Amino acid sequence: MKREPFGARISRREALAALIGVPAALAACSEKPPRPIEGAIVGGPVDLGHRLRDGFLPEPRSQRRVPVVIVGGGIAGLSAAWRLARAGFHDFELIELDEVLGGTARAGENEVSAYPWGAHYIPVPLAHATGMIELLVEAGAGERHPATGAFVPDEAQLCRAPEERVFVADRWYEGLYPWPGARPEELAERDRFEAEVARWASLRDARGRRAFAVPMAHGSDDADVTALDRISMAEWMDQHGFHSRRLRWFVEYGTRDDSGATLETTSAWAGLHYFASLGDG
């Protein structure tokens, strides 16, 4: 039987009942309507993007032939341009639809403070991630130790133990796992999942390599690790008896956050990597 992702084709009341228990859901639905959250969708010129998608191509004002074109000035495109420039190759063109570079990795500022557009962060790189270390040093996010050459991050830019919350009905609940109303067996399944993730995070193969590493070439290529990339996260959870709808909703939150994909369309390698990296030093 195919499992439906949590929240598929169910009403708001049913979703609340599944998440926080029937009595609390009924109370939440019967109270005054939740206050609207002020804000707006920000980003590039959507209308122009749709016109380009539909075949609108204005007459070019100039032409230039280049061997490399980088499409998009988000973090991936900018990183590619940075790598090329550092390698001494400058004959490339980076094109961006928006008037400002950065994509969703951009930041803004208001009368209160500066702020990122999204929760964009990276783990402090290990010694083998030389490219990332060079980028962070160049960006002023750290420096190399004068004696050992090890990367020393700028303390002011570190995010320690971030707190996360989930908004259900008209209130916030601490943490992302939907724990209010959870039965003991559901919490036990969550604990078992966390223990399995911790096992993968601490695993080292015979050559001392981690199961997961960035760049991937520095991770383990043992058969039990590479096999994770041949099955989906949904299949892996089925194989390990993780059937709680709460847990599957929580894990899919992670796969959507990291990969923009569901449990069925994210590999088990990518899904486990996401959770293992959250607590892996």
N, C-alpha and C positions, 0 to 999 in steps of 0.2 A: 504494500500500500504506500502510495506517495505521501510524504508528509508535507502539509501546508506550512509555509513560513508563518511565524506568529503574527497575528493581526490581519491575515488574508481573509477577505470577505466576511468579516465579523463587524458588528456595530461597535460604537464607542462604549456603550454600556457593557457589552460583552468583553471588550478588551480590558476595561477597568476591573470588571469582576475577576478576570483571569489574573490580573496583575496584583491587585491590592485586596482581593476578597469581596464577596458579594455585599455584606453590610456596608463596608466603607465605600464601595462603588455606588450603591444606591444613595447613600448620604451625599456623596460628591455630586451626583447627577441632580439631586433634588435641591441643592443649595443654589444660591444666586449664581448666574452665569460667571465664568471666570473672567477676570479683567484681561482685556486685550494687551498683548505685548507689543509695544511700540517699536517701530523699526521699518526698514525697507530692504529690498533685495539690491545688493550692490554688485558691480561687476562691469564687464565690457559692454559695448553697444550691441545689445541683443538684436535690435531691428536690422542693423547692418549685417550682422552675422547671418540672420535668416535670409536676407536678400542675396548674399554671396552663395549660401547653400542652394538657393533656388535658381542660380545661374546668372545673377547680375554681376557683370564684370565691366567696370568703367574703363574707358580708353586710357592706356598707360601714358603718363606724362614724360617718362624717360625709360630707357632700357639699359641694363647692364648685365653682362654674362659673368657668372661666378661659378666656381666648381662646387660650392657648398651653400645650401640655403637651409636655415634653421627656421622652422615654422612654429611660431609661438614664443612669446617672451615671458613665460612663467618660469618657475624655478628650474624645470627640466631644460628649457631652451637656454636660459641664462647660464646654467651649469655647463652645457655643451659649448657655448661660446667662450666661457672662461677657460675650459680645458684646451680648446683650440688656440686661444690667444696665448696661454702660458706655454704651449708647445711651439710657439713662434709662427703659427699659421693664422694669417689675418685676412685672407681672401675669402671671406664668407659674408653672407647677408642674413641678418635676423629680422624677420617680419612679425609684426604684432598688430592685432586688430584694434586693441584698446589704445588710448592715448598715453597710458602709463604702463610701464613694465612691472612685472612681478606676479601677475595672476593672483591666485588666492593666497600667495605668500606675502602679499603686500601688507603694509601697516597704515594706520591713520592716526589722527590726533584731534582731540577736542579740547574744550576749556578745562577738563579735568586732568587728562593725561594722554600720553601716547598709548596705542593699543594695536595688537595684531588683528587681522581680519579673521583668522581662524586659529585653532590650537596647533600651530606649527612648531614642532620642537624636534630635536634630534638627540639621541643618547650621546654622552661624551664618548668620542671615538677611541677605539683601542689602537694600539701601536701600529697594527698592520694597515689601518685606514689612512695611509699617507696623504692621499688626495684630499680627503675631508679635513685632515689636520691642516694642510696647507691653506685650504679655503678659509677655515675658521681663524687662523693666524692672520691672514691677509685682511679679513673682515674685522679684526680687532676683538674677536670673541675669546682670545686666549693668546698664549705665547709658548715658546719652547723653553724648557728649563736650561739655563746657561751651562750647567755641568753635564746633565744626562741627555739633553735633547728631547726629553719626554714632554708631551703636551700638557700644559697647565691651563685649565679653563679660567675665564674671568668669572669670579665668584658672583658678581652683580648680574650675570646673565644666566645663572643656573636656576633651574626650577626644581625645587626639592619637594617630593611627596605631594604632587598637586591633588587638590580635592575636587571631586567631580560629583554632579548631582543630576537627577533625572526629573523632568517636570511631568507630572501625571495629574489630570483633571485641573485643579486650580492651586496646586501646591508643589513644592520641591521636596524630593526625598534624597537623602544623602547616599552617595554611591550610585553606580550605574546598574547594579543588579537589582531587579524589582522585588525587594525583600518584604515589604509590608504584606502580611497575610500568607506568607510562604509556609508550607507545611514542613515538618521536620525532615521528611524524606527528600523534599526538594532542596533544602539547605544542605543535607548530607551529600546530595549529588553535586551541588556546587562546590563543596569542599573537596570532593573526590576529583573534580575537574581541575581545581586549583593545584592539587597535589600532583596530578599528571603533568600539568604545565611546568611546575617547579622541577619535576624530574627532567623534562626536556631542557629546561634552562640551565641546569647544572651538569648535563651530560657532556662528557668529553670522550672522543674516540681513542683508539690505540695510539694515534699520533698526536693526541692532545688537542685536537680541533673541536670547537664547539659544534653542536648540531646546526645552529643558525649563526650566520655571520654576514656582515656587509663590509666589503663586497662578498658575494656568494662564493667566489673562488677560494676564500679563506675558511669556509665552513666544511663540515664533514661530508664526504661522499660515500659513507657507508650505506649498505643496501637498505637498512631500516629507515635511514633518513631520506634517501632519494625516493623511496617508495611512497613517501607522504605526498610527493608532487604528482603522483599518478591517480590519486583519489581526491574526492571533494571533501571539504570540511564536514558536510552533512554525512557523508559515508563514514568518515572517521568517527564521528560522534555516535552513529548507529552501532558501529563495531564495538565501541567501548561502553555501550549501554547508557549513553547520555540522552535520555528521551524527554526530560522535563521541559515544558514549553517555556518556563521562565528562563532556564539556562540557555536554551536555544535562541530565545530572543536576545539575551545578553551577549552571547557569542556572535550572533549576526550583527549586533550593534558594532562589534569590533571589526568584522569583515567589511561592513559597509563604510565604516570610518576609515579604514586603512586601504581597502581595495575598491570601494564603491560597488561591491558585489555581494550576492547572497551566499548562504551556506552552500547551496548547490553549485554555485559557479566560482567559488574560491577553493583553491587547492588546500589540502590539509597542511602542507608545508607552510603556505602563506598565513593560514589561520593561526597555527601554533606559534609561528614566528612572532606574530603580532603580540600575543599574550605573554610569550616567554620573554620578549624584550622589555615588557613593562617593569618587570622586577629583576631583570638580569643585570648584574654589575659587570 
